[in-house]
Amino acid sequence: MAEIRRFSKSQIAIHVLGAFSILVLYITGLPITFPDQIGWIPALLGGYSITMLIHRIAAVGFIVAGVYLVVYHGLYDIFVGRSYFTDVWIKIKDIKDAINDAKHILRLSVDKPPRYGKYSWIAKAEFWSFFSEAAIFLVTGSILWFSWQSMAFMPPQYLLTARYIHAGFAVVSVCGIAFHSYMVHFNPENFRIDRCIFTGSMPEEEVKEKYPRWYEELQRGDNSGAE
Ligand code: HEM
């Protein structure tokens, strides 16, 4: 069966680095917030300071993945043409699709379900919600990491605020990760795993069915050079 390229090597690499860093950030960060429940993890890793060192190393991985995504795809968008960002911007059509999907799920409409482009409104909402959370982790995490330097230009109580925001978003964003895992792996359509983010390609029939508008673009050759 013919396969269609959906993700580039750089997108696959960014996803692997980002996903792995985030996993380590949860495993090393959450025990600090919930020491009575999962304090055994730092004990297993060799203690609090090792755990927090690993957290900082994973934070660097997380930042590298984010900067690479923004710089590479941002510059590609400006100087070469169609990049990931071109396809992931939220458009009016996505809002209409979201409303139609909601009406469809609630059986309030007899119209056909929305016909998606390369990324559905759900995938775009996931991307931008996590993108904004990542920015919050970066700012609050940097304040915690460089706490002495931060106190040079902010009152000490802001450190505590940064810690609570950092920990709070760690808990909230677990829901986002759980939703993402369901959407790509555990929902019946993809169960047990959607290999596309690892192989980069998807069977033609599946593209036709899930992303009909993107499939038409490919047929018209509108997707050439997309990164
Ligand atoms: C997915 C992203 C991340 C998650 C889920 C996460 C989670 C956490 C959690 C739960 C804590 C413990 C907070 C507490 O209750 O005290 C923590 C602490 C910390 N995080 Fe993160 N974090 C993330 C990203 C980052 C980033 C990007 C940085 C650096 C820029 C960072 C730097 C720190 C530092 C310095 C601490 C305090 C460690 C200490 O007490 O010495 N984190 N993180």
py3Dmol code that shows the C-alpha trace and the ligand (Angstrom):
import py3Dmol

protein = """\
ATOM      1  CA  MET A   1       0.000   0.000   0.000  1.00  0.00           C
ATOM      2  CA  ALA A   2       1.355   3.451  -0.912  1.00  0.00           C
ATOM      3  CA  GLU A   3       2.603   5.557   1.979  1.00  0.00           C
ATOM      4  CA  ILE A   4       2.482   9.358   2.242  1.00  0.00           C
ATOM      5  CA  ARG A   5       5.145  11.390   4.082  1.00  0.00           C
ATOM      6  CA  ARG A   6       3.468  13.234   6.959  1.00  0.00           C
ATOM      7  CA  PHE A   7       6.354  14.223   9.248  1.00  0.00           C
ATOM      8  CA  SER A   8       9.883  15.293   8.297  1.00  0.00           C
ATOM      9  CA  LYS A   9      13.034  13.998   9.977  1.00  0.00           C
ATOM     10  CA  SER A  10      13.345  17.269  11.929  1.00  0.00           C
ATOM     11  CA  GLN A  11       9.760  16.995  13.194  1.00  0.00           C
ATOM     12  CA  ILE A  12      10.344  13.390  14.292  1.00  0.00           C
ATOM     13  CA  ALA A  13      13.587  14.392  16.062  1.00  0.00           C
ATOM     14  CA  ILE A  14      11.938  17.345  17.845  1.00  0.00           C
ATOM     15  CA  HIS A  15       9.055  15.139  18.993  1.00  0.00           C
ATOM     16  CA  VAL A  16      11.385  12.413  20.348  1.00  0.00           C
ATOM     17  CA  LEU A  17      13.604  14.907  22.222  1.00  0.00           C
ATOM     18  CA  GLY A  18      10.623  16.914  23.494  1.00  0.00           C
ATOM     19  CA  ALA A  19       8.594  13.886  24.601  1.00  0.00           C
ATOM     20  CA  PHE A  20      11.565  12.223  26.341  1.00  0.00           C
ATOM     21  CA  SER A  21      12.571  15.451  28.140  1.00  0.00           C
ATOM     22  CA  ILE A  22       8.998  16.053  29.304  1.00  0.00           C
ATOM     23  CA  LEU A  23       8.726  12.498  30.645  1.00  0.00           C
ATOM     24  CA  VAL A  24      11.925  12.975  32.683  1.00  0.00           C
ATOM     25  CA  LEU A  25      10.738  16.428  33.852  1.00  0.00           C
ATOM     26  CA  TYR A  26       7.540  14.886  35.274  1.00  0.00           C
ATOM     27  CA  ILE A  27       9.348  11.935  36.863  1.00  0.00           C
ATOM     28  CA  THR A  28      11.884  14.232  38.571  1.00  0.00           C
ATOM     29  CA  GLY A  29       9.615  17.245  39.257  1.00  0.00           C
ATOM     30  CA  LEU A  30       6.348  15.806  40.606  1.00  0.00           C
ATOM     31  CA  PRO A  31       7.990  13.966  43.561  1.00  0.00           C
ATOM     32  CA  ILE A  32       9.132  17.401  44.818  1.00  0.00           C
ATOM     33  CA  THR A  33       5.514  18.555  44.904  1.00  0.00           C
ATOM     34  CA  PHE A  34       4.158  15.247  46.255  1.00  0.00           C
ATOM     35  CA  PRO A  35       6.970  13.929  48.533  1.00  0.00           C
ATOM     36  CA  ASP A  36       4.642  11.817  50.739  1.00  0.00           C
ATOM     37  CA  GLN A  37       3.089  10.020  47.757  1.00  0.00           C
ATOM     38  CA  ILE A  38       5.997   9.618  45.303  1.00  0.00           C
ATOM     39  CA  GLY A  39       9.041  10.685  47.323  1.00  0.00           C
ATOM     40  CA  TRP A  40      10.484   7.193  46.707  1.00  0.00           C
ATOM     41  CA  ILE A  41      11.471   8.241  43.149  1.00  0.00           C
ATOM     42  CA  PRO A  42      14.209  10.731  44.238  1.00  0.00           C
ATOM     43  CA  ALA A  43      15.347   8.124  46.806  1.00  0.00           C
ATOM     44  CA  LEU A  44      15.662   5.633  43.948  1.00  0.00           C
ATOM     45  CA  LEU A  45      17.571   8.165  41.832  1.00  0.00           C
ATOM     46  CA  GLY A  46      20.125   8.834  44.586  1.00  0.00           C
ATOM     47  CA  GLY A  47      18.578  11.723  46.461  1.00  0.00           C
ATOM     48  CA  TYR A  48      17.112  15.213  46.035  1.00  0.00           C
ATOM     49  CA  SER A  49      20.167  16.964  44.533  1.00  0.00           C
ATOM     50  CA  ILE A  50      20.731  14.275  41.866  1.00  0.00           C
ATOM     51  CA  THR A  51      17.015  14.383  41.039  1.00  0.00           C
ATOM     52  CA  MET A  52      17.080  18.132  40.616  1.00  0.00           C
ATOM     53  CA  LEU A  53      20.244  17.907  38.512  1.00  0.00           C
ATOM     54  CA  ILE A  54      18.470  15.442  36.207  1.00  0.00           C
ATOM     55  CA  HIS A  55      15.489  17.834  36.123  1.00  0.00           C
ATOM     56  CA  ARG A  56      17.744  20.665  34.947  1.00  0.00           C
ATOM     57  CA  ILE A  57      19.422  18.463  32.282  1.00  0.00           C
ATOM     58  CA  ALA A  58      15.955  17.445  30.989  1.00  0.00           C
ATOM     59  CA  ALA A  59      14.973  21.122  31.052  1.00  0.00           C
ATOM     60  CA  VAL A  60      17.880  21.847  28.679  1.00  0.00           C
ATOM     61  CA  GLY A  61      16.645  19.069  26.347  1.00  0.00           C
ATOM     62  CA  PHE A  62      13.137  20.556  26.505  1.00  0.00           C
ATOM     63  CA  ILE A  63      14.455  24.057  25.702  1.00  0.00           C
ATOM     64  CA  VAL A  64      16.631  22.789  22.818  1.00  0.00           C
ATOM     65  CA  ALA A  65      13.604  21.017  21.272  1.00  0.00           C
ATOM     66  CA  GLY A  66      11.506  24.175  21.631  1.00  0.00           C
ATOM     67  CA  VAL A  67      14.115  26.570  20.261  1.00  0.00           C
ATOM     68  CA  TYR A  68      14.859  24.195  17.339  1.00  0.00           C
ATOM     69  CA  LEU A  69      11.135  23.985  16.522  1.00  0.00           C
ATOM     70  CA  VAL A  70      10.658  27.767  16.600  1.00  0.00           C
ATOM     71  CA  VAL A  71      13.913  28.748  14.857  1.00  0.00           C
ATOM     72  CA  TYR A  72      14.040  25.980  12.233  1.00  0.00           C
ATOM     73  CA  HIS A  73      10.373  25.975  11.285  1.00  0.00           C
ATOM     74  CA  GLY A  74      10.025  29.728  11.788  1.00  0.00           C
ATOM     75  CA  LEU A  75      12.968  30.510   9.482  1.00  0.00           C
ATOM     76  CA  TYR A  76      11.876  27.792   7.028  1.00  0.00           C
ATOM     77  CA  ASP A  77       8.472  29.443   6.914  1.00  0.00           C
ATOM     78  CA  ILE A  78       9.963  32.882   6.200  1.00  0.00           C
ATOM     79  CA  PHE A  79      12.752  31.988   3.767  1.00  0.00           C
ATOM     80  CA  VAL A  80      11.785  28.698   2.094  1.00  0.00           C
ATOM     81  CA  GLY A  81       8.037  28.442   2.238  1.00  0.00           C
ATOM     82  CA  ARG A  82       5.530  26.117   3.840  1.00  0.00           C
ATOM     83  CA  SER A  83       6.631  24.801   7.211  1.00  0.00           C
ATOM     84  CA  TYR A  84       5.016  23.145  10.178  1.00  0.00           C
ATOM     85  CA  PHE A  85       3.922  26.558  11.418  1.00  0.00           C
ATOM     86  CA  THR A  86       2.090  27.298   8.155  1.00  0.00           C
ATOM     87  CA  ASP A  87      -0.045  24.215   8.714  1.00  0.00           C
ATOM     88  CA  VAL A  88      -0.556  24.579  12.460  1.00  0.00           C
ATOM     89  CA  TRP A  89      -1.790  28.200  12.607  1.00  0.00           C
ATOM     90  CA  ILE A  90      -5.419  28.270  13.823  1.00  0.00           C
ATOM     91  CA  LYS A  91      -7.728  29.481  11.040  1.00  0.00           C
ATOM     92  CA  ILE A  92     -11.443  30.407  10.876  1.00  0.00           C
ATOM     93  CA  LYS A  93     -12.043  27.025   9.238  1.00  0.00           C
ATOM     94  CA  ASP A  94     -10.748  25.311  12.412  1.00  0.00           C
ATOM     95  CA  ILE A  95     -13.248  27.155  14.588  1.00  0.00           C
ATOM     96  CA  LYS A  96     -16.048  26.141  12.201  1.00  0.00           C
ATOM     97  CA  ASP A  97     -14.768  22.542  12.259  1.00  0.00           C
ATOM     98  CA  ALA A  98     -14.747  22.548  16.081  1.00  0.00           C
ATOM     99  CA  ILE A  99     -18.356  23.794  16.187  1.00  0.00           C
ATOM    100  CA  ASN A 100     -19.435  21.248  13.537  1.00  0.00           C
ATOM    101  CA  ASP A 101     -17.652  18.434  15.352  1.00  0.00           C
ATOM    102  CA  ALA A 102     -19.391  19.407  18.613  1.00  0.00           C
ATOM    103  CA  LYS A 103     -22.783  19.545  16.859  1.00  0.00           C
ATOM    104  CA  HIS A 104     -22.014  16.187  15.215  1.00  0.00           C
ATOM    105  CA  ILE A 105     -20.987  14.492  18.473  1.00  0.00           C
ATOM    106  CA  LEU A 106     -24.095  15.884  20.219  1.00  0.00           C
ATOM    107  CA  ARG A 107     -26.244  14.684  17.287  1.00  0.00           C
ATOM    108  CA  LEU A 108     -27.435  18.276  16.745  1.00  0.00           C
ATOM    109  CA  SER A 109     -26.510  18.212  13.079  1.00  0.00           C
ATOM    110  CA  VAL A 110     -27.102  15.876  10.149  1.00  0.00           C
ATOM    111  CA  ASP A 111     -24.339  17.445   8.101  1.00  0.00           C
ATOM    112  CA  LYS A 112     -21.285  15.367   7.263  1.00  0.00           C
ATOM    113  CA  PRO A 113     -18.425  15.635   9.837  1.00  0.00           C
ATOM    114  CA  PRO A 114     -15.762  18.300   9.007  1.00  0.00           C
ATOM    115  CA  ARG A 115     -13.160  17.426   6.382  1.00  0.00           C
ATOM    116  CA  TYR A 116      -9.746  18.047   7.928  1.00  0.00           C
ATOM    117  CA  GLY A 117      -6.597  19.505   6.361  1.00  0.00           C
ATOM    118  CA  LYS A 118      -3.107  18.267   7.376  1.00  0.00           C
ATOM    119  CA  TYR A 119      -3.782  19.015  11.072  1.00  0.00           C
ATOM    120  CA  SER A 120      -7.279  18.889  12.619  1.00  0.00           C
ATOM    121  CA  TRP A 121      -8.481  21.654  14.969  1.00  0.00           C
ATOM    122  CA  ILE A 122      -7.888  19.215  17.873  1.00  0.00           C
ATOM    123  CA  ALA A 123      -4.213  18.697  16.958  1.00  0.00           C
ATOM    124  CA  LYS A 124      -3.760  22.465  16.584  1.00  0.00           C
ATOM    125  CA  ALA A 125      -5.451  23.168  19.945  1.00  0.00           C
ATOM    126  CA  GLU A 126      -3.185  20.569  21.576  1.00  0.00           C
ATOM    127  CA  PHE A 127      -0.069  22.122  19.995  1.00  0.00           C
ATOM    128  CA  TRP A 128      -0.840  25.714  20.987  1.00  0.00           C
ATOM    129  CA  SER A 129      -2.014  24.830  24.513  1.00  0.00           C
ATOM    130  CA  PHE A 130       1.203  22.928  25.142  1.00  0.00           C
ATOM    131  CA  PHE A 131       3.260  25.648  23.445  1.00  0.00           C
ATOM    132  CA  SER A 132       1.912  28.212  25.939  1.00  0.00           C
ATOM    133  CA  GLU A 133       2.437  25.830  28.892  1.00  0.00           C
ATOM    134  CA  ALA A 134       6.022  25.310  27.736  1.00  0.00           C
ATOM    135  CA  ALA A 135       6.572  29.076  27.852  1.00  0.00           C
ATOM    136  CA  ILE A 136       5.253  29.151  31.441  1.00  0.00           C
ATOM    137  CA  PHE A 137       7.541  26.244  32.453  1.00  0.00           C
ATOM    138  CA  LEU A 138      10.475  28.029  30.834  1.00  0.00           C
ATOM    139  CA  VAL A 139       9.894  31.342  32.652  1.00  0.00           C
ATOM    140  CA  THR A 140       9.022  29.896  36.079  1.00  0.00           C
ATOM    141  CA  GLY A 141      11.690  27.188  35.786  1.00  0.00           C
ATOM    142  CA  SER A 142      14.364  29.774  34.952  1.00  0.00           C
ATOM    143  CA  ILE A 143      13.339  31.878  37.966  1.00  0.00           C
ATOM    144  CA  LEU A 144      13.662  28.767  40.186  1.00  0.00           C
ATOM    145  CA  TRP A 145      16.918  27.710  38.566  1.00  0.00           C
ATOM    146  CA  PHE A 146      18.579  31.140  38.850  1.00  0.00           C
ATOM    147  CA  SER A 147      16.854  32.039  42.118  1.00  0.00           C
ATOM    148  CA  TRP A 148      19.705  34.243  43.430  1.00  0.00           C
ATOM    149  CA  GLN A 149      19.976  36.159  40.180  1.00  0.00           C
ATOM    150  CA  SER A 150      16.183  36.505  40.002  1.00  0.00           C
ATOM    151  CA  MET A 151      16.077  38.116  43.450  1.00  0.00           C
ATOM    152  CA  ALA A 152      18.246  40.922  42.082  1.00  0.00           C
ATOM    153  CA  PHE A 153      15.256  42.259  40.208  1.00  0.00           C
ATOM    154  CA  MET A 154      12.173  40.797  41.915  1.00  0.00           C
ATOM    155  CA  PRO A 155      10.926  40.542  45.533  1.00  0.00           C
ATOM    156  CA  PRO A 156      11.682  37.123  47.140  1.00  0.00           C
ATOM    157  CA  GLN A 157       7.992  36.224  47.457  1.00  0.00           C
ATOM    158  CA  TYR A 158       7.849  36.059  43.652  1.00  0.00           C
ATOM    159  CA  LEU A 159      10.064  32.969  43.879  1.00  0.00           C
ATOM    160  CA  LEU A 160       7.355  31.197  45.846  1.00  0.00           C
ATOM    161  CA  THR A 161       4.781  32.345  43.294  1.00  0.00           C
ATOM    162  CA  ALA A 162       6.985  30.967  40.477  1.00  0.00           C
ATOM    163  CA  ARG A 163       7.268  27.663  42.344  1.00  0.00           C
ATOM    164  CA  TYR A 164       3.481  27.368  42.793  1.00  0.00           C
ATOM    165  CA  ILE A 165       2.802  28.290  39.164  1.00  0.00           C
ATOM    166  CA  HIS A 166       5.479  25.792  38.015  1.00  0.00           C
ATOM    167  CA  ALA A 167       4.069  22.980  40.195  1.00  0.00           C
ATOM    168  CA  GLY A 168       0.457  23.902  39.363  1.00  0.00           C
ATOM    169  CA  PHE A 169       1.087  23.721  35.623  1.00  0.00           C
ATOM    170  CA  ALA A 170       2.939  20.462  36.103  1.00  0.00           C
ATOM    171  CA  VAL A 171      -0.280  18.983  37.520  1.00  0.00           C
ATOM    172  CA  VAL A 172      -2.631  20.644  34.987  1.00  0.00           C
ATOM    173  CA  SER A 173      -0.477  19.697  31.995  1.00  0.00           C
ATOM    174  CA  VAL A 174      -0.581  16.017  32.972  1.00  0.00           C
ATOM    175  CA  CYS A 175      -4.211  16.153  31.767  1.00  0.00           C
ATOM    176  CA  GLY A 176      -2.998  17.522  28.421  1.00  0.00           C
ATOM    177  CA  ILE A 177      -0.435  14.729  28.077  1.00  0.00           C
ATOM    178  CA  ALA A 178      -3.108  12.146  28.966  1.00  0.00           C
ATOM    179  CA  PHE A 179      -5.465  13.631  26.324  1.00  0.00           C
ATOM    180  CA  HIS A 180      -2.667  13.636  23.730  1.00  0.00           C
ATOM    181  CA  SER A 181      -1.812   9.991  24.491  1.00  0.00           C
ATOM    182  CA  TYR A 182      -5.489   9.068  24.093  1.00  0.00           C
ATOM    183  CA  MET A 183      -5.872  10.978  20.814  1.00  0.00           C
ATOM    184  CA  VAL A 184      -2.802   9.460  19.167  1.00  0.00           C
ATOM    185  CA  HIS A 185      -2.486   6.019  20.726  1.00  0.00           C
ATOM    186  CA  PHE A 186      -5.332   4.801  22.896  1.00  0.00           C
ATOM    187  CA  ASN A 187      -8.421   5.869  20.938  1.00  0.00           C
ATOM    188  CA  PRO A 188      -9.937   2.854  19.058  1.00  0.00           C
ATOM    189  CA  GLU A 189      -8.950   4.324  15.647  1.00  0.00           C
ATOM    190  CA  ASN A 190      -5.206   4.132  16.430  1.00  0.00           C
ATOM    191  CA  PHE A 191      -5.041   1.512  19.216  1.00  0.00           C
ATOM    192  CA  ARG A 192      -2.346   0.268  20.132  1.00  0.00           C
ATOM    193  CA  ILE A 193      -0.013   2.908  18.753  1.00  0.00           C
ATOM    194  CA  ASP A 194       0.107   5.463  15.924  1.00  0.00           C
ATOM    195  CA  ARG A 195       3.532   4.754  14.361  1.00  0.00           C
ATOM    196  CA  CYS A 196       3.359   7.768  12.067  1.00  0.00           C
ATOM    197  CA  ILE A 197       5.259  10.106  14.438  1.00  0.00           C
ATOM    198  CA  PHE A 198       8.130   7.601  14.524  1.00  0.00           C
ATOM    199  CA  THR A 199       8.191   6.487  10.844  1.00  0.00           C
ATOM    200  CA  GLY A 200       7.090   9.851   9.417  1.00  0.00           C
ATOM    201  CA  SER A 201       4.719   8.265   6.889  1.00  0.00           C
ATOM    202  CA  MET A 202       1.076   7.143   6.799  1.00  0.00           C
ATOM    203  CA  PRO A 203      -0.840   4.756   4.472  1.00  0.00           C
ATOM    204  CA  GLU A 204      -2.464   6.657   1.572  1.00  0.00           C
ATOM    205  CA  GLU A 205      -5.915   5.220   2.376  1.00  0.00           C
ATOM    206  CA  GLU A 206      -5.678   6.500   5.944  1.00  0.00           C
ATOM    207  CA  VAL A 207      -4.723   9.997   4.752  1.00  0.00           C
ATOM    208  CA  LYS A 208      -7.659   9.990   2.316  1.00  0.00           C
ATOM    209  CA  GLU A 209     -10.027   9.004   5.132  1.00  0.00           C
ATOM    210  CA  LYS A 210      -8.713  11.120   8.037  1.00  0.00           C
ATOM    211  CA  TYR A 211      -7.309  14.237   6.231  1.00  0.00           C
ATOM    212  CA  PRO A 212      -9.310  14.515   2.962  1.00  0.00           C
ATOM    213  CA  ARG A 213      -8.516  18.193   2.368  1.00  0.00           C
ATOM    214  CA  TRP A 214      -4.764  17.559   2.831  1.00  0.00           C
ATOM    215  CA  TYR A 215      -5.034  14.564   0.469  1.00  0.00           C
ATOM    216  CA  GLU A 216      -6.597  16.804  -2.192  1.00  0.00           C
ATOM    217  CA  GLU A 217      -3.766  19.344  -1.748  1.00  0.00           C
ATOM    218  CA  LEU A 218      -1.235  16.553  -2.254  1.00  0.00           C
ATOM    219  CA  GLN A 219      -3.080  15.436  -5.408  1.00  0.00           C
ATOM    220  CA  ARG A 220      -2.927  19.032  -6.678  1.00  0.00           C
ATOM    221  CA  GLY A 221       0.778  19.216  -5.747  1.00  0.00           C
ATOM    222  CA  ASP A 222       0.120  22.190  -3.366  1.00  0.00           C
ATOM    223  CA  ASN A 223       2.232  20.604  -0.667  1.00  0.00           C
ATOM    224  CA  SER A 224       5.565  20.623  -2.467  1.00  0.00           C
ATOM    225  CA  GLY A 225       8.586  21.440  -0.350  1.00  0.00           C
ATOM    226  CA  ALA A 226       6.580  21.397   2.843  1.00  0.00           C
ATOM    227  CA  GLU A 227       8.907  20.869   5.825  1.00  0.00           C
TER     228      GLU A 227
END
"""
ligand_1 = """\
43
HEM
C 7.188 19.770 31.141
C 7.916 20.639 31.762
C 8.190 20.668 33.280
C 7.563 20.044 34.304
C 6.385 19.097 34.226
C 8.229 20.452 35.554
C 7.835 20.050 36.828
C 8.413 20.509 37.998
C 7.887 20.262 39.322
C 6.607 19.502 39.618
C 8.738 20.847 40.230
C 8.606 20.869 41.751
C 7.960 22.145 42.135
C 7.785 22.169 43.642
O 6.751 21.668 44.098
O 8.687 22.682 44.284
C 9.796 21.455 39.475
C 10.850 22.144 40.056
C 11.794 22.802 39.313
N 11.837 22.920 37.949
Fe 10.576 22.098 36.615
N 9.268 21.300 35.269
C 9.277 21.469 33.892
C 10.114 22.255 33.160
C 11.168 22.962 33.730
C 12.044 23.838 32.971
C 11.913 24.103 31.471
C 12.967 24.333 33.862
C 14.126 25.275 33.611
C 14.127 26.229 32.756
C 12.644 23.776 35.166
C 13.336 24.052 36.331
C 12.946 23.675 37.610
C 13.648 24.046 38.839
C 14.937 24.873 38.911
C 12.918 23.516 39.912
C 13.195 23.688 41.406
C 14.110 22.675 41.814
C 14.611 22.856 43.220
O 13.785 22.839 44.125
O 15.811 22.963 43.286
N 11.552 22.948 35.064
N 9.572 21.250 38.121
"""
view = py3Dmol.view(width=600, height=400)
view.addModel(protein, "pdb")
view.setStyle({"model": 0}, {"cartoon": {"style": "trace"}})
view.addModel(ligand_1, "xyz")
view.setStyle({"model": 1}, {"stick": {}})
view.zoomTo()
view.show()
